[in-house]
Amino acid sequence: MIAITISEKEAICKKFPNVKIVRTMKQDSKRHHYYMEEQFAPMRYLMTLRGLDKKKPQRQRNKNVTKK
């Protein structure tokens, strides 16, 4: 489980409606926190939302090779 904010929760729920997100302290509105299940696609989207995504560098292709 990973802690998320309410704005991240709303964005993730729009894109992944079946992901499990739980909230603690439902009876006291000042103390609740959101937690999300760690799944590959939602975690990748969360990293994109937080600006932590790492893009793969593109490989350089050998342009000197001639096609036959």
Secondary structure, 3 states (H helix, E strand, C coil): CEEECHHHHHHHHHHCCCCCEEECCCCCCCCCCEEECCCHHHHHHHHHHHCCCCCCCCCCCCCCCCCC
